[in-house]
Amino acid sequence: MLHRSRRYLGMAGAVALAGGSLLAGGAPVAATANIAIAPMVVAKFASATQPLTQQQCEMQFAAECYVPAQVQTAYNTQPLYNEGINGKGQTIVIVDSFGSPTIQADLATFDAEFGLPAPPSFKMIHPAGMLPPWDPTDANGDVGWAEETTLDVEWSHAMAPGANILLVETPVAETEGTVGFPQIVKAENYVINHHLGQVITQSFGATEQTFPSAASIGALRSAYINAFRNHVTVLAATGDAGATDDSNAAGTLLYTHPAVDWPSTDPLVTAVGGTLLSLLPDGQRAQQDTVWNDGYKSEFLNAFTGSPEPQALATGGGKSVVFGRPSYQDGVADIVGDQRGVPDIAMSGACTGLVNVYLSTPGVPPGWYVICGTSEASPLFAGIVAMADQVAGHSLGLINPALYALSAAHAPGLVDVTKGNNTVSFIQNNTYYTVHGYSAGPGYDLASGVGTVNAALFVPELAQAAGGGHGG
C-alpha cells in the first residue's frame, strides 16, 4: 500500500469555522444592471480525424498540446492507479448550463482513442427544469457550454477513470438579473440533498463587481452552505482574464482594475487557478510549472486568436471585494490582508499547454479540438479529490483548511509554483490598459495558491489532513 504519513492527520479539524466567518458575506459591490455566468474555456477546432500531436500543435498554434497519458504522468497518478486508487466508488458532479446532446458518444470516442475505460456510471440529470431546445447557431450559449461540458467530462474522467460521473445540466434563461445562478443553486442543492456525489466542479463564474450587491451574492450561497454541512467538496475555476475580468453581461468589456470571480471567491469553495505545464512527449516535465499567462505571447496569440496584440488571457487570481479573510487563510494574512484571496490551488490550464478533446455537438464541425482555461484546472482537481475521497473512505467536505495546513507543514505532495504572474494588458475602446496582478513566490501567493500537486503523495496527505472530522 502507499505510504501514508500520520503527521498531517487531523490538522484541519480545528480551523474549519471561526465565529461563523465562512458563512457570512462582506463588503458591498458595485451595482450594475445585470450579470451573466460564463464558461471559462477557450476552444479551437484542430482535426476532423485525430487528436493533434505536440509537433502538430506547435506548427498550427505555436503551442504544445497534450493527451491524458502525458497529464497523468505529469501529476504522478500512476502509483495511485497501481494501488487501485482511481476514484472508484466516488462520484464527480459536473454542473454546466445546457450540457451537450452528444457528450456520451463524445466521451466514448475520447476513451477509445486514449485507451481509457468507460466510467462505471455516467448519468445526466436536470433537476432545475427541462432544457430548452438545442440551438446550434448560439455560439456563446448552447455551443459554448457544450465545449465546456465536453472538457469537464472528458478530463475529470481522464484524471480519475474509476469515478462515476454525474452531469447536472441547467436550463439557463436569458433574462435580466443574476442570469443562470438560481437554477444552478437549485440543481446543486438537489444533488447535495439526495447525496448524489462527493465533489462538485464548477467551471463558470461572474465578476464580483457585476452583482447588484453583496447581499445578492449572499442570497445565492445556499448550495455552498448546504455542501459544507453535508461534507461535499465544491470547486470553482478562477477565470481566464488574469487579474481582471468581464465588466458587462455580454463579456465584451473588461474592468480596468483588479477583479475576481464568484463563486471561486466564496470561502466555502476551493478556488482552482491555472498553471502552464511544459511536458515532453512521455509526460515528464521539460521545466517546472509556472503561472499561466499567455497574454503577451504574440506568436501564439496571432496563431490562436488572429491578433498578436496583448490580451487578457491568464489565470484569475486576487482579492475578493465581497468576502473577508476566512480563518483558514489567517496564516497567509500578510499576503491576502483582510480579504479572501484566490486561488487556493492550481492545475494545468494554459493555452500554450492545450489539451485534446473530442466534440461532435450540432453547430460545430465534429472532430478533435484543443482547449484551455481554468475550466480545465477545476475538473482535473476534481479527479484528485475523488481519489482522496476513495482513500479516506468518505467525502472530505471543505478541504481548504487542510490545504493551508499542508502548505504550512511543507507537505511533499504540494509542489510550490514560484515563477510567473497574472498581470494582463489589453486594448479597449482604443485605449491600452494594463491591470497589474500578482506574482508567484515561495509558499502561498495570489497567482498559484498553495501550488500544484504530486498526486501520489498529495492524495493520501489530503485524505488524512481533511478526513478526520466525520465518518461519512
N, C-alpha and C positions, 0 to 999 in steps of 0.2 A: 504493500500500500504506500501511497505518498506520505512523505514525512509531514507531520502537522505540528508545528511548533506551538507550545502551550502559552508562550508569553503574551500572545495577543488576545487570549480568551477573555471575554467579558469586558474589554477595555471601554466599550462604548456605552455600557449599561447605565452609567450614572449621568450621562450628559445628553440624554435624549430630549428632555424638556427642561427649561428653566423658566419658571413663572409663566408658563403658557406662551412663551415668546414665539414658538413655531406656529402657533395657531392664529396669530394676530397680524394684521397688516400694519402699514405705517403712514408715511407722508403722502400728501395728495399729489396727483399727477395732473398734467395739463389737460384741459377739456378740449375735445375735438368732436366733429360731427359723427364720425363712425370709425370702426376698426374692422379689420378682416384678418382672419387667420390665414397663414400661408405655409405651404410646404417648404422645407429647407433643403432643396435639391436642385442640382444643375445637371442636365442630361443632354447628350448628343448622340445621334444615330451614328453607328460605326460600320456595321456589316449586316447584310441580309442572311449570311450563311454561317458565320463562325465568330467566336469572340476574338478580339484583336490580341496579338502578341505584344510584348513590350516594344519590340522593334517597330511593329506597325503603328503603335500608338505614338511613338516618338516621331515617326515620319509624318503622320497625319495631324497630330495635335501638339507636337513639341512637348509631350508629357509622357510619363510612364503610366501603364495600366496593369492591373493585377487580377489574378484568378484566386478562388478560395484557398487552394493549397499554399499559395505564397503568403496570404494573410494569416492563415492558421500557423504556418511556420514562424512568421514574424512575431506573433503573440505567444508562441511556445505552448500550443494547446495539445500537441501530440502525446506528451506524457500523461495528460489527463485522459485522453481518449483511450490510451493503453490500459488505464485502470477502470475503464467503463464509465468515466465521468464525462458525459456529453450532453447533459441536460435531461437525461431520462427521468420520466415521471413528473417533469415540470412543464408548465405552460407559459409561453411568451405571448402576451397580449399586445397586439399591434393596433393602434387606433388611427384611422385615416378617414377623411371625408371621401365619400363616393366609392372608395375602393377601386377595384379593377375587375371588369367582367371576364378577363382571361387569366387571372392570376393562378388558378390551379393548373392549367395547361402550361403556363409560362414557367412555373416552378418545376414542373415535371421535366421540361426541356432543359432548364438550368441544371437540375440534378443529374440528368442523363449525360450532359456534356462534361460535367466535372466529377462524375463518379460518386455523387453523394446519395445516401439513402433518402427515400421519402420520409417526411416527418411521420411519427407514429399516428398522429391525428392532425388534420388541418381542417378547421371549421371556420365558417363565416357567419356572423350574426349582425343584425342591425336593430338593436333594442330601442333606438331613439326614433324609429319610424322607417317606413319603406323608402327605398332610394328612388329619386326621380329618374325618368327615362334617360338613358345614356346619350350624351351629346358629343359626337366625335369631332365637332367643329369648335368646341370650347377648349382651346389650348391651355388657358390659365386656370380652368376649372376641372372638368372631368379628366382631361388628358394629363394635366399636370399632377393631379392627385393619383392617377394611375401609375405614373412614373415613380412617385413617392411610395406608393403601396408596394410596387414591384421591388424596389430597392430594400424596403424594410423587411419584406417577407424573405426574399432570397438570401440576404446577407445575415439576418439574425439566424436563419437556418444553417447557413454555412459555418457560423461560429459554434452553434450548439445543435448539431444534427440529430441528436436524440430527443430534443424537446418537442412537445406539441406546440402548434401554432393556432392561435385564435385571432382571426382578423375581424375587428369591430369596425363596421362601416357606418358612417353617419350621413344623414340627408341634409347637408348644409343648405339653408335657404339664403338667397342673395337679397338680404334686407338690410336696412339701416340698423345701427347699434352694434352690439357685440356679436358680430356675424359668426355663426357656427359654434361658438363656445357652449351655449346652453345645451345643444344636442350632444356635444362631446361629454359634458359633465353628466348628463342623464345616462349616456351609454356606459361611461366608466363606473358610475355608481351601480348600475345593473351588474356589471362584471364583478365588482367587489362584493356586493350583497349576495351574489349567488356563488361566490368562491370559485370563479372560473379560471383564475390564473395567479401566478406568483409574482410576475414582474410585468409592468406596463411600460411600453416605449412610445414616446410621442416625438415625432419629427416635424413639429409645427410650432408656431408661436406668433405673437403680436407684440410690437414695441410697447413698452410700459406707458410711454407718454401719449400713445394714441387712445388710451382708455379715458372715458369721461372723468373718472375719479378713482382714487384708491378703493373707495367703497364698492365701485363696480367690479373691481377685481376680487375683492373680498366676497362678493355675492356669488362668485363662480368657483370658490375653493372647496366646495363640499366634498368633491370626489377625493381630493388630496387628504383632507381631514379623515374621511372615511378609510382611505388606504392606510393612513398612519395607524388608525385604531385597529385595523384588521391585518396589520403586518404584511401589507403588499408594497413592494418596491415600485416607485414611479420614477421614470427617467424622462428627460426632455433635452432636445438639442438646443444649443445656444444661439444658432443663427449663422448666416453666411456673409454678413456685411461688415465683418471686423468690429471695430469699436463703435460703430453706429448701426442704424437700421432704418426700416421704412418709416416715413412720416405721414403717408397717406394710404387710404384703403386700397388703392389701385396698385400700390407697390412701385410707383414710378418716381418717387422722390425720397430722398434720404434726409435725416436730420444732419445738421452740420455741427453737431456737438455729440459727445458720447451718449449712447443709449443702449439698453439691453432689452431682451425679450422675456415676457411671461408666457408660458409657465415655468421656464427654466430658472427664473429668479425666485420661485416660490421656495421657502425654507423646507417644505415637506417633499420637495422634488430634488432628485440628483441631476445636476446640470452637466451635460456632456459636451465638451468642446472638441475641436478638430486639430489633428496633427498631420504632418507630412511624413509618410513612410517612403524611404528610399531603399528599394529592395533589388537584390539580384534575382535572376530567374528562378533560383531554388528557394527564394523567400528569405534568405539571410540578408541582413542589413548591409547596404553599401556605406551608410553613415547613420549616426544616431538621429532619432526623431527630433523634429523641430516644430515650432508652432506653425500651423497652416496659415500662410499668407501668400496668395498668388496675385495680389493686386498690382504688383509692379513688374511682373514678368512679361515684358512686351511681346516677345516671340510667341509665347503660349497664348496670351490674350488675343493676339491677332489671328492665330490659327483656330482658337476655340470660340471666340466671340465676334470676330470680324473687325476688331479695333485694337490697336496697340496701346491706346491711352490707358493710364492708370484707372483701376476700377475698385470698388468696394467689394472685394472677393477674398474673404479671410474669416477665420473663426471668430464667433461672437465671444465677448468677454468684457467684464467691467463691474460696475457697482449699481445695485438697484436704487431707484428713487422711490420705491414703494415699501420695501421691506428692510427693517433694521437687521443688524448683525445677529444671526442665530447663535445660540450658545456653543454649538459645535465649531464655530469659527472664532471663538474667543482667543484661541492660540495663535491666530493669524491676524489679530486686531491691528497690528502695525501695518498691514497691507490693505485690509478692507475698511478700516476705520469703524464707523458706526453703522455701516450698511452691509446688506447681504452681498457677497461677492460671488461671481460666477466666472468660469466653470468650476465644478468640483473635481472633475477628472477629464481626461481627453483620450480619444481614439482616432484612427485614421479617418480623414475627411477631405484631404487636399485634392484640388482639381489637377495638380501635377502629379498625383498619385491615384489615378482614377481606378474604379472597379467596373468589371463587366457585369451586365445584367441582360436577361432575355425578356423582351416585351413585344406583345402582339395585339395590344389594345386597339380597337377601332378608332381611327383618327390619326394613326401614325404608321409609318412603314414597319411591318413586322421584322424582327431581327434582333441583333445584338447592339446594345447601347453602352456607352461609358458614362458613368455617373459619379458625382462627388457631392460633398457638403456635410455639414454636421448631421444631416439626415442619415448618413452612413454611420457616423460615430455612435449614435444612440442605439440602433439595433445591434451593432457589434457588441456594445457593452451589455445589452440585454442578454445576449448569449452567455457572456461571462457571469452575470448574476444568476442565470438559470443553473449554471454548473455549480456555483457556490450554494444555491438552494439545495441542489441534489446532495452535496457533501454534508450540509447541515442537517438534512432530513426534514426541513420545513422552510417556509418562506422567511426571508430575512427582514422584511419591512424596510423602514427608513435606514439606509446604510450610511448616510452622511457622517454621523458621529464616528462610526467605525473607520471611514476613510481618513478622517483627520487624526484619529488616534493612531492608525497605522503609519501615516505620514510622520507624525511626531516621533514615533518609535523607529523610524527608518526601516520599515519592513522591506525585506528583499524583493517582495513581489511588486512593489511600486517602483517604477522606473522614472526618475526625475527627468523632466524636459527643461533644458536650461538655455536654449537658443531660440531666437525669433520673437516677433511681436505681432500685434493685430492693428497697428496703425494703418489707415487707408486714406487714399486720395481719390478724387473723382471730380468730373466736370458736371455742374448742374446749373441750369439757367445761364449758360455761357460764363460761369464763374468756376474757377479751380479751387477746390476745398481740400484741406487735409484735416482729418479727425485723429488726433493723437490718442493712441491706445496704450497698451501695457506690454511690457517685455517679460519674457521668461527669465528665470533665475533659479538659484538653488532653493529647494523647498517649494512651498505653495506660492503661486502667482496668479494674476488675473488674466493670463493668456493660456495657461495649460492646467490650472488647478493644482492638484497634488501630483500630477504627472500622468503617465500611462502605465501599462501593466505587463508583467511577465506572468501569463495566466497560470502556468504550472505551479508557481509559488503563490500568486495572489489569490487564487480561488480558495485554497484551504485557509489562508490567512483571513480572508473576508468571512468565510463561513464561521470561523471561531470568534473573530472580533465582533461580528454582528449577530451571532447566533445564540447568545446565551440568555436573551431577555424573555423568551417564551417558548412554548413547546409545540406550537402549530400555527 
